[in-house]
């Protein structure tokens, strides 16, 4: 039986390092165009190929433009509190959506423009075939967990809320908390496993700085996307 998959797109960040170099569009970092499409649009197209329903967690008042039909939008309940709070908002909206009943969730930041749908699909497959105690499958590159492109079970939601109540703000801090308190609940995927679907690990290349943006645009130009 096919796993029912939901998606959460984090789109609430301020893009401060990019904004320090040049003003961001009204729609924030997600509205920056690369390869002829906005970062937000590229991310939603990728998520839409593997998941539905999809929740976009966005900063209050941020214009998002046209979104794919059926996309749910929730505004940051704790603006400026970081991506862990945004994950809590996204999970709450996704699990409350009528008829959602998802068994797995793809978590993705809006600034990963080179992700091919094969990568999140691979993460979900690894989660679906993991023991029940595994609630989060996270890529690891260069020894660093890449939590903002990962797959999780809805059963992670209480741990997210508990971590927020304990004052944590970063998903990686939750990851460390789980490793200490619930060994075996997180599966870190090494680079050799990831390279079976993403040989250059391009899908995990994010856009945080002007140099990152230039590098991504150069890659897309070489691919023929302008």
ROLUMNU-215701 format. One record per atom (N, C-alpha, C): residue in three letters; atom name; y, x, z. Coordinates in steps of 0.1 Angstrom, whole numbers, plus 5000, padded with zeros to 4 digits. Layout:
<pts>
 type atom   c2   c1   c3
  ALA   CA    Y    X    Z
...
</pts>
This chain:
<pts>
 type atom   c2   c1   c3
  UNK    N 4988 5008 5000
  UNK   CA 5000 5000 5000
  UNK    C 5013 5009 5000
  UNK    N 5022 5005 4992
  UNK   CA 5035 5013 4991
  UNK    C 5043 5012 5004
  UNK    N 5048 5023 5009
  UNK   CA 5056 5024 5020
  UNK    C 5070 5017 5017
  UNK    N 5074 5008 5026
  UNK   CA 5088 5002 5024
  UNK    C 5098 5012 5030
  UNK    N 5107 5016 5021
  UNK   CA 5116 5027 5024
  UNK    C 5131 5022 5024
  UNK    N 5138 5025 5034
  UNK   CA 5152 5022 5035
  UNK    C 5160 5036 5033
  UNK    N 5173 5034 5031
  UNK   CA 5181 5046 5030
  UNK    C 5194 5045 5038
  UNK    N 5199 5057 5043
  UNK   CA 5211 5058 5050
  UNK    C 5219 5069 5044
  UNK    N 5231 5066 5039
  UNK   CA 5240 5076 5033
  UNK    C 5252 5078 5043
  UNK    N 5253 5090 5048
  UNK   CA 5264 5093 5057
  UNK    C 5277 5097 5048
  UNK    N 5287 5090 5050
  UNK   CA 5299 5091 5042
  UNK    C 5312 5090 5051
  UNK    N 5311 5095 5063
  UNK   CA 5322 5093 5072
  UNK    C 5330 5106 5075
  UNK    N 5325 5118 5070
  UNK   CA 5331 5130 5073
  UNK    C 5345 5132 5068
  UNK    N 5353 5140 5074
  UNK   CA 5366 5142 5070
  UNK    C 5368 5153 5059
  UNK    N 5358 5161 5056
  UNK   CA 5359 5171 5046
  UNK    C 5370 5181 5049
  UNK    N 5371 5185 5061
  UNK   CA 5383 5193 5065
  UNK    C 5384 5206 5058
  UNK    N 5373 5213 5055
  UNK   CA 5374 5226 5048
  UNK    C 5378 5224 5034
  UNK    N 5374 5213 5027
  UNK   CA 5379 5211 5014
  UNK    C 5393 5206 5014
  UNK    N 5397 5198 5024
  UNK   CA 5410 5193 5024
  UNK    C 5421 5203 5028
  UNK    N 5416 5214 5034
  UNK   CA 5425 5225 5037
  UNK    C 5429 5232 5024
  UNK    N 5421 5232 5014
  UNK   CA 5425 5238 5001
  UNK    C 5432 5229 4992
  UNK    N 5429 5216 4992
  UNK   CA 5436 5207 4983
  UNK    C 5434 5193 4989
  UNK    N 5444 5184 4987
  UNK   CA 5442 5170 4992
  UNK    C 5430 5163 4986
  UNK    N 5423 5156 4995
  UNK   CA 5411 5149 4990
  UNK    C 5415 5136 4983
  UNK    N 5407 5130 4975
  UNK   CA 5410 5117 4969
  UNK    C 5410 5106 4981
  UNK    N 5416 5095 4978
  UNK   CA 5417 5084 4988
  UNK    C 5403 5080 4993
  UNK    N 5393 5082 4985
  UNK   CA 5380 5078 4990
  UNK    C 5372 5089 4997
  UNK    N 5380 5100 5001
  UNK   CA 5374 5110 5009
  UNK    C 5365 5120 5000
  UNK    N 5358 5128 5007
  UNK   CA 5349 5138 5000
  UNK    C 5340 5131 4990
  UNK    N 5335 5120 4994
  UNK   CA 5325 5113 4985
  UNK    C 5331 5109 4972
  UNK    N 5344 5108 4971
  UNK   CA 5351 5105 4958
  UNK    C 5353 5116 4949
  UNK    N 5350 5129 4953
  UNK   CA 5352 5140 4945
  UNK    C 5342 5140 4933
  UNK    N 5347 5142 4921
  UNK   CA 5338 5142 4909
  UNK    C 5332 5155 4906
  UNK    N 5319 5155 4904
  UNK   CA 5312 5167 4899
  UNK    C 5303 5162 4888
  UNK    N 5302 5169 4877
  UNK   CA 5293 5165 4866
  UNK    C 5296 5151 4861
  UNK    N 5309 5147 4861
  UNK   CA 5312 5134 4856
  UNK    C 5310 5122 4865
  UNK    N 5307 5124 4877
  UNK   CA 5304 5113 4887
  UNK    C 5308 5117 4901
  UNK    N 5312 5108 4909
  UNK   CA 5316 5111 4922
  UNK    C 5304 5115 4931
  UNK    N 5306 5123 4941
  UNK   CA 5296 5127 4950
  UNK    C 5288 5115 4955
  UNK    N 5296 5105 4959
  UNK   CA 5290 5093 4965
  UNK    C 5281 5086 4955
  UNK    N 5286 5085 4943
  UNK   CA 5278 5078 4932
  UNK    C 5265 5085 4930
  UNK    N 5266 5099 4929
  UNK   CA 5254 5106 4926
  UNK    C 5244 5105 4938
  UNK    N 5249 5105 4950
  UNK   CA 5240 5103 4961
  UNK    C 5233 5090 4962
  UNK    N 5241 5079 4959
  UNK   CA 5235 5066 4959
  UNK    C 5225 5064 4947
  UNK    N 5228 5070 4936
  UNK   CA 5218 5069 4925
  UNK    C 5205 5075 4929
  UNK    N 5206 5087 4936
  UNK   CA 5194 5094 4940
  UNK    C 5186 5085 4951
  UNK    N 5193 5080 4961
  UNK   CA 5187 5072 4971
  UNK    C 5181 5059 4965
  UNK    N 5189 5053 4956
  UNK   CA 5184 5041 4950
  UNK    C 5171 5042 4942
  UNK    N 5168 5054 4937
  UNK   CA 5156 5056 4930
  UNK    C 5143 5056 4939
  UNK    N 5146 5058 4952
  UNK   CA 5134 5059 4961
  UNK    C 5135 5049 4973
  UNK    N 5146 5042 4975
  UNK   CA 5148 5034 4987
  UNK    C 5156 5022 4984
  UNK    N 5154 5012 4993
  UNK   CA 5162 5000 4993
  UNK    C 5157 4991 5004
  UNK    N 5165 4985 5012
  UNK   CA 5180 4985 5011
  UNK    C 5186 4999 5015
  UNK    N 5199 5000 5012
  UNK   CA 5206 5013 5015
  UNK    C 5219 5009 5023
  UNK    N 5221 5017 5033
  UNK   CA 5233 5015 5042
  UNK    C 5242 5027 5040
  UNK    N 5255 5024 5037
  UNK   CA 5265 5035 5036
  UNK    C 5273 5034 5049
  UNK    N 5273 5045 5057
  UNK   CA 5281 5046 5069
  UNK    C 5293 5054 5065
  UNK    N 5305 5047 5066
  UNK   CA 5317 5052 5061
  UNK    C 5328 5052 5072
  UNK    N 5338 5061 5070
  UNK   CA 5349 5061 5079
  UNK    C 5357 5047 5078
  UNK    N 5363 5043 5089
  UNK   CA 5370 5030 5089
  UNK    C 5382 5031 5079
  UNK    N 5383 5021 5070
  UNK   CA 5394 5020 5061
  UNK    C 5392 5028 5048
  UNK    N 5382 5036 5047
  UNK   CA 5380 5045 5035
  UNK    C 5376 5036 5023
  UNK    N 5383 5036 5012
  UNK   CA 5379 5029 5000
  UNK    C 5367 5035 4994
  UNK    N 5357 5027 4991
  UNK   CA 5344 5033 4985
  UNK    C 5342 5030 4971
  UNK    N 5351 5022 4965
  UNK   CA 5349 5019 4951
  UNK    C 5337 5010 4948
  UNK    N 5333 5009 4936
  UNK   CA 5321 5001 4933
  UNK    C 5309 5007 4938
  UNK    N 5300 4999 4944
  UNK   CA 5288 5003 4949
  UNK    C 5276 4996 4942
  UNK    N 5264 5001 4942
  UNK   CA 5253 4994 4936
  UNK    C 5251 4981 4943
  UNK    N 5247 4971 4936
  UNK   CA 5244 4958 4941
  UNK    C 5234 4959 4953
  UNK    N 5237 4952 4963
  UNK   CA 5228 4951 4975
  UNK    C 5231 4962 4985
  UNK    N 5240 4971 4982
  UNK   CA 5243 4982 4992
  UNK    C 5251 4976 5004
  UNK    N 5246 4980 5016
  UNK   CA 5252 4975 5028
  UNK    C 5262 4986 5033
  UNK    N 5274 4982 5038
  UNK   CA 5284 4991 5043
  UNK    C 5286 4988 5058
  UNK    N 5286 4999 5066
  UNK   CA 5290 4998 5080
  UNK    C 5300 5009 5082
  UNK    N 5310 5006 5090
  UNK   CA 5320 5015 5093
  UNK    C 5317 5023 5107
  UNK    N 5320 5035 5107
  UNK   CA 5318 5043 5119
  UNK    C 5322 5036 5132
  UNK    N 5313 5033 5141
  UNK   CA 5316 5027 5153
  UNK    C 5323 5036 5163
  UNK    N 5321 5049 5161
  UNK   CA 5327 5059 5170
  UNK    C 5333 5070 5160
  UNK    N 5344 5067 5154
  UNK   CA 5350 5076 5144
  UNK    C 5353 5090 5150
  UNK    N 5349 5100 5143
  UNK   CA 5351 5114 5148
  UNK    C 5340 5118 5157
  UNK    N 5330 5110 5160
  UNK   CA 5319 5114 5170
  UNK    C 5308 5122 5163
  UNK    N 5308 5123 5150
  UNK   CA 5298 5131 5143
  UNK    C 5287 5123 5137
  UNK    N 5278 5130 5130
  UNK   CA 5268 5124 5122
  UNK    C 5257 5117 5130
  UNK    N 5255 5121 5143
  UNK   CA 5245 5115 5151
  UNK    C 5249 5100 5154
  UNK    N 5262 5098 5157
  UNK   CA 5267 5085 5159
  UNK    C 5266 5077 5146
  UNK    N 5269 5083 5135
  UNK   CA 5268 5076 5122
  UNK    C 5253 5072 5119
  UNK    N 5244 5081 5123
  UNK   CA 5230 5078 5121
  UNK    C 5226 5065 5129
  UNK    N 5231 5065 5142
  UNK   CA 5228 5053 5150
  UNK    C 5234 5041 5144
  UNK    N 5246 5041 5139
  UNK   CA 5252 5030 5132
  UNK    C 5244 5025 5120
  UNK    N 5239 5035 5112
  UNK   CA 5232 5032 5100
  UNK    C 5218 5026 5103
  UNK    N 5211 5032 5113
  UNK   CA 5198 5026 5117
  UNK    C 5200 5012 5122
  UNK    N 5210 5010 5131
  UNK   CA 5213 4996 5136
  UNK    C 5215 4986 5125
  UNK    N 5223 4990 5115
  UNK   CA 5225 4980 5104
  UNK    C 5213 4978 5095
  UNK    N 5206 4989 5093
  UNK   CA 5194 4988 5084
  UNK    C 5183 4980 5091
  UNK    N 5181 4982 5103
  UNK   CA 5170 4975 5110
  UNK    C 5173 4960 5113
  UNK    N 5186 4957 5113
  UNK   CA 5191 4944 5114
  UNK    C 5192 4936 5101
  UNK    N 5191 4943 5090
  UNK   CA 5192 4936 5077
  UNK    C 5181 4926 5075
  UNK    N 5184 4914 5071
  UNK   CA 5174 4904 5068
  UNK    C 5164 4909 5059
  UNK    N 5151 4908 5063
  UNK   CA 5140 4911 5054
  UNK    C 5138 4926 5051
  UNK    N 5145 4934 5059
  UNK   CA 5144 4949 5056
  UNK    C 5130 4954 5060
  UNK    N 5126 4953 5072
  UNK   CA 5112 4957 5077
  UNK    C 5108 4970 5071
  UNK    N 5116 4980 5071
  UNK   CA 5113 4993 5065
  UNK    C 5104 5001 5074
  UNK    N 5095 5009 5068
  UNK   CA 5086 5017 5076
  UNK    C 5090 5032 5076
  UNK    N 5099 5036 5067
  UNK   CA 5105 5049 5066
  UNK    C 5119 5048 5061
  UNK    N 5127 5058 5065
  UNK   CA 5141 5059 5062
  UNK    C 5145 5072 5057
  UNK    N 5151 5073 5045
  UNK   CA 5157 5085 5040
  UNK    C 5171 5087 5045
  UNK    N 5174 5097 5052
  UNK   CA 5187 5100 5057
  UNK    C 5193 5111 5048
  UNK    N 5206 5108 5043
  UNK   CA 5212 5117 5033
  UNK    C 5227 5118 5035
  UNK    N 5232 5130 5034
  UNK   CA 5247 5131 5034
  UNK    C 5252 5129 5020
  UNK    N 5265 5125 5019
  UNK   CA 5270 5122 5005
  UNK    C 5273 5134 4997
  UNK    N 5273 5146 5003
  UNK   CA 5277 5159 4996
  UNK    C 5266 5167 4992
  UNK    N 5255 5161 4987
  UNK   CA 5243 5168 4982
  UNK    C 5241 5164 4967
  UNK    N 5250 5169 4958
  UNK   CA 5250 5163 4944
  UNK    C 5238 5168 4935
  UNK    N 5230 5177 4940
  UNK   CA 5220 5183 4931
  UNK    C 5206 5178 4935
  UNK    N 5205 5168 4944
  UNK   CA 5192 5163 4948
  UNK    C 5185 5155 4937
  UNK    N 5173 5158 4934
  UNK   CA 5165 5150 4925
  UNK    C 5157 5140 4934
  UNK    N 5155 5128 4929
  UNK   CA 5148 5118 4937
  UNK    C 5134 5123 4942
  UNK    N 5128 5133 4934
  UNK   CA 5115 5137 4938
  UNK    C 5115 5144 4952
  UNK    N 5126 5149 4956
  UNK   CA 5127 5156 4969
  UNK    C 5126 5145 4981
  UNK    N 5135 5135 4981
  UNK   CA 5133 5125 4992
  UNK    C 5120 5118 4991
  UNK    N 5115 5116 4979
  UNK   CA 5102 5109 4978
  UNK    C 5091 5118 4984
  UNK    N 5092 5131 4982
  UNK   CA 5083 5140 4988
  UNK    C 5083 5140 5003
  UNK    N 5096 5139 5009
  UNK   CA 5097 5139 5023
  UNK    C 5091 5126 5029
  UNK    N 5093 5115 5022
  UNK   CA 5087 5102 5027
  UNK    C 5072 5103 5026
  UNK    N 5067 5109 5016
  UNK   CA 5052 5110 5014
  UNK    C 5046 5118 5026
  UNK    N 5053 5129 5029
  UNK   CA 5048 5137 5040
  UNK    C 5049 5129 5053
  UNK    N 5059 5121 5055
  UNK   CA 5060 5113 5067
  UNK    C 5049 5103 5068
  UNK    N 5047 5096 5056
  UNK   CA 5037 5085 5056
  UNK    C 5023 5090 5059
  UNK    N 5021 5103 5055
  UNK   CA 5007 5108 5057
  UNK    C 5006 5117 5070
  UNK    N 5017 5117 5078
  UNK   CA 5017 5124 5091
  UNK    C 5011 5115 5102
  UNK    N 5006 5121 5113
  UNK   CA 5001 5114 5124
  UNK    C 5012 5104 5130
  UNK    N 5009 5094 5136
  UNK   CA 5019 5084 5141
  UNK    C 5029 5090 5150
  UNK    N 5026 5100 5158
  UNK   CA 5036 5106 5167
  UNK    C 5047 5113 5160
  UNK    N 5045 5117 5147
  UNK   CA 5056 5123 5139
  UNK    C 5066 5112 5135
  UNK    N 5078 5114 5140
  UNK   CA 5088 5104 5137
  UNK    C 5099 5109 5128
  UNK    N 5099 5122 5125
  UNK   CA 5110 5128 5117
  UNK    C 5104 5140 5109
  UNK    N 5106 5140 5096
  UNK   CA 5102 5151 5087
  UNK    C 5115 5157 5082
  UNK    N 5116 5170 5085
  UNK   CA 5129 5177 5082
  UNK    C 5127 5190 5074
  UNK    N 5133 5192 5063
  UNK   CA 5132 5205 5055
  UNK    C 5138 5216 5064
  UNK    N 5133 5228 5062
  UNK   CA 5138 5240 5068
  UNK    C 5140 5251 5058
  UNK    N 5152 5256 5057
  UNK   CA 5156 5266 5047
  UNK    C 5163 5278 5055
  UNK    N 5157 5289 5052
  UNK   CA 5163 5301 5059
  UNK    C 5162 5300 5074
  UNK    N 5152 5293 5079
  UNK   CA 5150 5291 5093
  UNK    C 5159 5281 5099
  UNK    N 5167 5274 5091
  UNK   CA 5176 5263 5096
  UNK    C 5172 5249 5092
  UNK    N 5170 5240 5101
  UNK   CA 5166 5226 5098
  UNK    C 5177 5220 5090
  UNK    N 5174 5213 5079
  UNK   CA 5183 5206 5071
  UNK    C 5183 5191 5073
  UNK    N 5188 5187 5085
  UNK   CA 5186 5173 5090
  UNK    C 5193 5163 5081
  UNK    N 5203 5167 5074
  UNK   CA 5211 5157 5066
  UNK    C 5205 5154 5052
  UNK    N 5192 5158 5050
  UNK   CA 5184 5153 5040
  UNK    C 5170 5153 5046
  UNK    N 5166 5142 5052
  UNK   CA 5153 5141 5059
  UNK    C 5148 5127 5058
  UNK    N 5135 5126 5063
  UNK   CA 5129 5112 5064
  UNK    C 5124 5110 5078
  UNK    N 5126 5097 5082
  UNK   CA 5123 5094 5096
  UNK    C 5117 5080 5097
  UNK    N 5111 5078 5108
  UNK   CA 5105 5064 5111
  UNK    C 5116 5057 5119
  UNK    N 5116 5043 5118
  UNK   CA 5125 5035 5126
  UNK    C 5123 5038 5141
  UNK    N 5111 5042 5145
  UNK   CA 5108 5045 5159
  UNK    C 5117 5056 5165
  UNK    N 5124 5063 5156
  UNK   CA 5133 5073 5161
  UNK    C 5146 5067 5168
  UNK    N 5149 5055 5165
  UNK   CA 5162 5048 5169
  UNK    C 5164 5049 5184
  UNK    N 5155 5046 5193
  UNK   CA 5158 5048 5207
  UNK    C 5162 5062 5211
  UNK    N 5155 5072 5205
  UNK   CA 5158 5086 5208
  UNK    C 5173 5089 5204
  UNK    N 5177 5083 5193
  UNK   CA 5191 5086 5188
  UNK    C 5200 5080 5198
  UNK    N 5198 5068 5203
  UNK   CA 5207 5061 5212
  UNK    C 5207 5069 5226
  UNK    N 5196 5074 5230
  UNK   CA 5195 5081 5243
  UNK    C 5203 5094 5241
  UNK    N 5201 5101 5230
  UNK   CA 5208 5113 5228
  UNK    C 5224 5111 5228
  UNK    N 5228 5101 5222
  UNK   CA 5243 5098 5222
  UNK    C 5247 5095 5236
  UNK    N 5239 5088 5244
  UNK   CA 5243 5084 5258
  UNK    C 5244 5097 5266
  UNK    N 5236 5107 5262
  UNK   CA 5236 5120 5269
  UNK    C 5247 5129 5265
  UNK    N 5255 5125 5255
  UNK   CA 5266 5133 5251
  UNK    C 5264 5141 5239
  UNK    N 5252 5140 5232
  UNK   CA 5249 5148 5220
  UNK    C 5257 5142 5209
  UNK    N 5260 5150 5199
  UNK   CA 5268 5145 5187
  UNK    C 5262 5150 5174
  UNK    N 5253 5160 5174
  UNK   CA 5248 5165 5161
  UNK    C 5233 5162 5160
  UNK    N 5229 5158 5148
  UNK   CA 5215 5155 5146
  UNK    C 5206 5167 5150
  UNK    N 5211 5179 5147
  UNK   CA 5203 5191 5151
  UNK    C 5200 5192 5166
  UNK    N 5210 5187 5174
  UNK   CA 5208 5187 5188
  UNK    C 5198 5177 5192
  UNK    N 5197 5166 5185
  UNK   CA 5186 5156 5188
  UNK    C 5173 5163 5184
  UNK    N 5172 5170 5173
  UNK   CA 5160 5177 5169
  UNK    C 5155 5186 5180
  UNK    N 5164 5194 5185
  UNK   CA 5161 5203 5196
  UNK    C 5156 5196 5209
  UNK    N 5162 5185 5211
  UNK   CA 5158 5177 5223
  UNK    C 5144 5171 5221
  UNK    N 5141 5166 5209
  UNK   CA 5128 5161 5207
  UNK    C 5117 5172 5207
  UNK    N 5121 5184 5202
  UNK   CA 5111 5195 5203
  UNK    C 5108 5199 5217
  UNK    N 5118 5197 5226
  UNK   CA 5115 5201 5240
  UNK    C 5108 5190 5248
  UNK    N 5111 5177 5244
  UNK   CA 5106 5166 5253
  UNK    C 5094 5159 5246
  UNK    N 5093 5159 5233
  UNK   CA 5082 5152 5226
  UNK    C 5076 5161 5216
  UNK    N 5069 5172 5220
  UNK   CA 5063 5181 5210
  UNK    C 5054 5174 5200
  UNK    N 5055 5177 5188
  UNK   CA 5047 5171 5177
  UNK    C 5054 5159 5171
  UNK    N 5066 5155 5176
  UNK   CA 5073 5144 5170
  UNK    C 5081 5147 5158
  UNK    N 5083 5160 5156
  UNK   CA 5091 5165 5144
  UNK    C 5082 5174 5136
  UNK    N 5082 5172 5123
  UNK   CA 5076 5181 5113
  UNK    C 5086 5188 5105
  UNK    N 5087 5201 5106
  UNK   CA 5096 5210 5098
  UNK    C 5088 5215 5086
  UNK    N 5094 5212 5074
  UNK   CA 5087 5216 5062
  UNK    C 5093 5229 5057
  UNK    N 5084 5239 5056
  UNK   CA 5089 5253 5052
  UNK    C 5093 5253 5037
  UNK    N 5099 5264 5033
  UNK   CA 5105 5265 5020
  UNK    C 5094 5264 5009
  UNK    N 5082 5270 5011
  UNK   CA 5072 5270 5001
  UNK    C 5067 5256 4998
  UNK    N 5067 5247 5008
  UNK   CA 5063 5233 5006
  UNK    C 5074 5226 4998
  UNK    N 5087 5229 5001
  UNK   CA 5098 5222 4994
  UNK    C 5099 5227 4980
  UNK    N 5095 5239 4977
  UNK   CA 5097 5244 4963
  UNK    C 5086 5238 4954
  UNK    N 5077 5231 4959
  UNK   CA 5067 5224 4950
  UNK    C 5074 5213 4942
  UNK    N 5085 5208 4948
  UNK   CA 5092 5197 4941
  UNK    C 5107 5201 4938
  UNK    N 5112 5212 4944
  UNK   CA 5125 5217 4941
  UNK    C 5125 5232 4941
  UNK    N 5121 5238 4930
  UNK   CA 5118 5252 4930
  UNK    C 5130 5261 4934
  UNK    N 5142 5257 4931
  UNK   CA 5154 5265 4935
  UNK    C 5160 5260 4948
  UNK    N 5155 5250 4954
  UNK   CA 5160 5244 4966
  UNK    C 5175 5239 4963
  UNK    N 5178 5236 4951
  UNK   CA 5191 5232 4947
  UNK    C 5195 5219 4954
  UNK    N 5186 5210 4957
  UNK   CA 5189 5197 4963
  UNK    C 5194 5198 4977
  UNK    N 5192 5210 4983
  UNK   CA 5197 5212 4997
  UNK    C 5211 5219 4997
  UNK    N 5217 5221 4986
  UNK   CA 5230 5228 4985
  UNK    C 5241 5217 4987
  UNK    N 5248 5219 4998
  UNK   CA 5258 5209 5001
  UNK    C 5272 5214 4996
  UNK    N 5282 5206 4998
  UNK   CA 5296 5209 4993
  UNK    C 5305 5208 5005
  UNK    N 5307 5219 5012
  UNK   CA 5316 5220 5024
  UNK    C 5329 5227 5021
  UNK    N 5329 5236 5011
  UNK   CA 5341 5244 5009
  UNK    C 5344 5244 4994
  UNK    N 5356 5249 4990
  UNK   CA 5359 5250 4976
  UNK    C 5350 5258 4969
  UNK    N 5345 5269 4975
  UNK   CA 5335 5278 4968
  UNK    C 5322 5270 4965
  UNK    N 5318 5262 4975
  UNK   CA 5306 5253 4973
  UNK    C 5308 5244 4961
  UNK    N 5320 5238 4960
  UNK   CA 5323 5229 4950
  UNK    C 5323 5236 4936
  UNK    N 5329 5248 4935
  UNK   CA 5328 5255 4923
  UNK    C 5314 5259 4919
  UNK    N 5306 5263 4928
  UNK   CA 5292 5267 4925
  UNK    C 5284 5255 4920
  UNK    N 5286 5243 4926
  UNK   CA 5279 5231 4921
  UNK    C 5283 5227 4907
  UNK    N 5296 5228 4905
  UNK   CA 5301 5224 4892
  UNK    C 5296 5234 4881
  UNK    N 5295 5246 4885
  UNK   CA 5290 5256 4875
  UNK    C 5275 5253 4872
  UNK    N 5267 5250 4882
  UNK   CA 5253 5246 4880
  UNK    C 5252 5234 4871
  UNK    N 5260 5224 4873
  UNK   CA 5260 5212 4865
  UNK    C 5264 5215 4851
  UNK    N 5274 5224 4849
  UNK   CA 5278 5227 4835
  UNK    C 5267 5234 4828
  UNK    N 5259 5243 4835
  UNK   CA 5248 5250 4828
  UNK    C 5237 5240 4825
  UNK    N 5236 5229 4832
  UNK   CA 5226 5218 4829
  UNK    C 5231 5209 4818
  UNK    N 5244 5211 4814
  UNK   CA 5249 5202 4804
  UNK    C 5256 5189 4809
  UNK    N 5258 5189 4823
  UNK   CA 5265 5178 4829
  UNK    C 5280 5182 4831
  UNK    N 5289 5175 4825
  UNK   CA 5303 5179 4826
  UNK    C 5312 5167 4830
</pts>
